[in-house]
Amino acid sequence: MIMKETILQKANDMFLTLGFKSVTMDDIANEMSISKKTIYQHFANKNELVEASTTSLFITISEGIDEICTLGHNSIEEIFIIRQFLMKHLNNETASPFFQLQKFFPHTFSALRQKQFEKMHGCMMTSIEKGVKAGLYRNDIDIDFASRIYFTGLSGIKDTDIFPDTHNINAITRQFLEYHVRAISTESGLKELKKALTKY
């Protein structure tokens, strides 16, 4: 099991850096100084490895987000902390690896996107409700709608046809978070947003 986990970790790192299509089983074997046969003892083919990789990443990120949500930050600061966490664990979340995943492994991409939506929608619903109760977000907003728009926006800014400058995804994501928070904030919320933008 240790070798399987080691292969998976190395594959994760390489997929996120170079892309799910670009990295071959030979590349992983060479990088680890093992035979390709060793990889195939644990993963039947590349599709299985890619699926295991995305599942592993999803679990790691979900657990990290859950932990952040228990720390007691206000809802605005919380989403900026989650953003930092995601950037760290997704190698600054360049669009290319996930574009390759969508294009060359559509079934895995579709399953991952559904899991991402369910996780993010639930977390954002809770976050917005907390923000409304704290007076940071307006109490007249449609929370379900705002949560779905948030997910749609975060997904949309990775579309290279619409946002070709995706090498600067960090800055684009920050702009989107500011746009999202301003749309639903009260005056108190805008003050907290200003603090968050300065801090993060």
C-alpha positions in Angstrom: 0.0 0.0 0.0 2.9 2.4 0.7 4.2 2.1 -2.9 0.7 2.6 -4.2 0.3 5.8 -2.2 3.8 7.0 -3.2 2.9 6.5 -6.9 -0.3 8.3 -6.4 1.3 11.3 -4.7 4.0 11.6 -7.4 1.3 11.3 -10.1 -0.7 14.0 -8.4 2.3 16.4 -8.3 3.1 15.7 -12.0 -0.5 15.9 -13.2 -1.0 19.3 -11.5 2.3 20.7 -12.8 2.3 19.3 -16.4 -1.2 18.2 -17.1 -3.2 15.0 -17.0 -2.7 14.2 -20.7 1.0 15.4 -20.9 2.2 13.1 -18.2 2.7 9.5 -19.3 3.2 6.3 -17.2 6.8 6.3 -18.5 7.3 9.8 -17.1 6.1 8.8 -13.7 8.2 5.6 -13.7 11.3 7.6 -14.7 10.7 10.3 -12.2 10.4 7.7 -9.4 13.2 5.5 -10.7 10.9 2.4 -10.9 9.7 0.2 -13.7 6.5 0.9 -15.4 5.5 -2.6 -14.5 5.5 -1.6 -10.8 3.0 1.1 -11.5 0.7 -1.4 -13.4 0.8 -3.7 -10.4 -1.2 -1.0 -8.5 -3.1 0.8 -11.3 -4.4 -1.2 -14.3 -4.0 1.7 -16.8 -3.6 5.5 -16.9 -7.4 6.1 -16.8 -7.5 4.3 -13.4 -4.5 6.3 -12.1 -6.1 9.6 -13.2 -9.4 8.7 -11.5 -7.5 7.7 -8.3 -5.6 11.0 -8.5 -8.6 13.2 -8.8 -10.4 11.3 -6.1 -7.4 11.7 -3.8 -7.2 15.4 -4.5 -10.9 15.9 -3.9 -10.8 14.1 -0.5 -7.7 16.1 0.6 -9.3 19.4 -0.4 -12.7 18.6 1.1 -11.1 17.7 4.4 -9.0 20.9 4.3 -12.1 23.1 3.6 -14.0 21.4 6.4 -11.2 22.1 8.8 -11.0 25.7 7.8 -14.8 26.1 8.3 -14.4 25.0 12.0 -11.9 27.8 12.8 -14.5 30.4 13.5 -13.5 33.0 10.9 -16.2 35.3 9.6 -17.7 34.3 6.2 -15.8 36.8 4.2 -12.3 36.0 5.6 -13.2 32.3 5.4 -13.5 32.3 1.6 -10.1 34.1 1.2 -8.5 31.5 3.5 -10.0 28.7 1.5 -8.7 30.3 -1.7 -5.2 30.4 -0.3 -5.6 26.7 0.7 -6.7 25.7 -2.8 -3.9 27.6 -4.5 -1.4 25.8 -2.3 -2.8 22.3 -2.9 -3.5 22.8 -6.6 -0.1 24.3 -7.6 -1.7 27.7 -8.0 -4.5 26.1 -9.9 -3.3 26.7 -13.4 -6.1 26.0 -15.9 -4.1 23.7 -18.2 -4.2 20.5 -16.2 -7.9 20.7 -15.7 -8.5 21.6 -19.3 -6.6 18.5 -20.3 -8.7 16.5 -17.8 -11.9 17.8 -19.3 -10.8 17.2 -22.9 -9.1 13.8 -22.6 -10.7 12.2 -19.6 -14.3 13.6 -19.8 -16.0 10.9 -17.7 -13.5 11.5 -14.8 -13.9 15.2 -15.2 -17.7 15.1 -15.2 -17.7 12.9 -12.0 -15.2 15.3 -10.3 -17.2 18.4 -11.3 -20.4 16.9 -9.8 -18.6 16.1 -6.5 -17.0 19.6 -6.5 -20.4 21.2 -7.0 -22.1 19.3 -4.3 -19.3 20.1 -1.8 -18.9 23.7 -2.7 -22.6 24.4 -2.9 -23.2 23.0 0.6 -20.2 24.9 2.0 -21.2 28.2 0.3 -24.8 27.9 1.4 -23.6 27.5 5.0 -21.1 30.3 4.7 -23.6 32.8 3.2 -26.2 31.9 5.9 -23.5 32.6 8.5 -22.7 35.9 6.8 -26.3 37.0 6.8 -26.7 36.2 10.5 -23.6 38.2 11.2 -24.9 41.2 9.2 -22.1 40.9 6.6 -24.4 39.9 3.8 -27.8 41.3 2.9 -30.8 39.4 4.4 -32.8 39.7 1.1 -30.4 37.6 -1.1 -31.4 34.3 -2.5 -28.8 32.1 -0.8 -29.2 29.1 -3.1 -28.9 31.3 -6.2 -25.8 33.1 -4.9 -24.2 29.8 -4.0 -24.8 28.4 -7.5 -23.5 31.6 -9.1 -20.4 31.4 -7.0 -19.6 27.9 -8.3 -20.5 28.9 -11.9 -18.2 31.9 -11.7 -15.2 30.0 -10.2 -15.6 27.4 -12.9 -16.1 30.0 -15.7 -12.9 31.9 -15.0 -10.9 28.8 -15.8 -12.4 28.7 -19.4 -9.4 29.7 -21.6 -11.7 30.8 -24.4 -13.3 33.4 -22.2 -10.3 34.2 -19.9 -7.2 33.6 -22.1 -4.9 35.1 -19.4 -5.3 32.0 -17.2 -1.6 31.9 -16.3 -2.6 34.6 -13.8 -5.4 32.6 -12.3 -4.4 33.8 -8.8 -5.2 37.4 -9.7 -8.4 36.5 -11.6 -9.7 34.4 -8.7 -9.1 37.3 -6.3 -11.0 39.6 -8.6 -13.9 37.2 -8.8 -14.1 36.8 -5.0 -14.2 40.6 -4.6 -16.9 40.8 -7.3 -18.9 38.0 -5.5 -18.6 39.5 -2.0 -19.5 43.1 -3.2 -22.6 41.8 -4.8 -24.1 40.4 -1.6 -22.5 42.5 1.1 -23.9 45.0 3.6 -21.8 48.1 4.6 -20.3 46.0 7.4 -19.5 43.3 4.9 -17.7 45.8 2.6 -15.5 46.8 5.5 -14.6 43.2 6.2 -13.9 42.7 2.4 -11.5 45.6 2.5 -9.6 44.1 5.4 -9.5 40.7 3.6 -8.2 42.2 0.4 -5.5 43.9 2.3 -4.6 40.8 4.3 -4.8 38.2 1.6 
